[in-house]
Amino acid sequence: MKNILIPTDFSDNAYKAISYAVRLLKDETCTFHLLHTYTPAIYQSEYLLHSPGQLGLGDIYRTDSEAKLEDLKQKVISQFNNPKHVFKTYSAFSVLMEAIDELVESKKIDLLIMGTQGATGAKEIFLGSSTVHTIKRAKCPVLAIPFDFDIETPRKILFPTDYEIEYNFELIKQVLFIAKVHKSTLDIMHVRSGYELSEEQKKNKGKLDHLLAETKHKFHELPDQGIIEAINSIQAELNHQMLVMVKNKHSFLENLFLKPVINQIGFHSNIPFMVLPYQLLG
């Protein structure tokens, strides 16, 4: 059984992520953990000190959160009516990342799925701040779903790599799982830098090839160019339905998320984007 965590702010974008998740895993036995966090405006020192005039307001926020979660749960059950799927709800007076960390550990979460924008997210920005923060911090794979993505099964998955890390099963097992379920083809993309692969890179590529032995996959060598340009060009050519990348300390992703406004550097992924945290290797 898969344990899937889906944070929600009750926006249309968050519901799109839930819809994608239940369709992606429609034939799998899953528990979906729906999480809503709230931090009341009165979250000040007097609230923490249990000021008699303020304390009851926190209960109002919790009651509202729990009621909306229950309505959301019933809406999803009614719409998709899948006996393989169980839904549990969690309302937390907390910041989002702390609540995520707690559930990832306590519920043995396999995959976190969320929308790319919050309720007030600007459509022109690829990832909302909550999504960026979650990807940077999460200790499990994160799958971000663009709001304007027409839900499609991932028949083709794009997997850019520089072959600088040593892959193992634990790191890529959720990608292998999705590829197996949907009979996907993985397109492994590497941008040539003008040099031959080092012995270490060749070793890592061979290990990845071995791990993908039972998964249909192809290796692509692209001419020397920027990683964003390479992703955009091969995605346009081969029409992928999912993008997967590994986040390690010196990766392209780390540099990407240091930018104050992500859309300024032209990274406009309009397909679901899975990020694998390298610390899974321990």
Secondary structure, 3 states (H helix, E strand, C coil): CEEEEEECCCCHHHHHHHHHHHHHCCCCCEEEEEEEEECCCCCCHHHHCCCCCCHHHHHHHHHHHHHHHHHHHHHHHHHHCCCCEEEEEEEEECCHHHHHHHHHHHCCCCEEEEECCCCCCCCCCCCCHHHHHHHHHCCCCEEEECCCCCCCCCCEEEEECCCCCCCCHHHHHHHHHHHHHHCCEEEEEEECCCCCCCHHHHHHHHHHHHHCCCCCEEEEEECCCCHHHHHHHHHHHHCCCEEEEEECCCCHHHHHCCCCCHHHHCCCCCCCEEEEEHHHHC
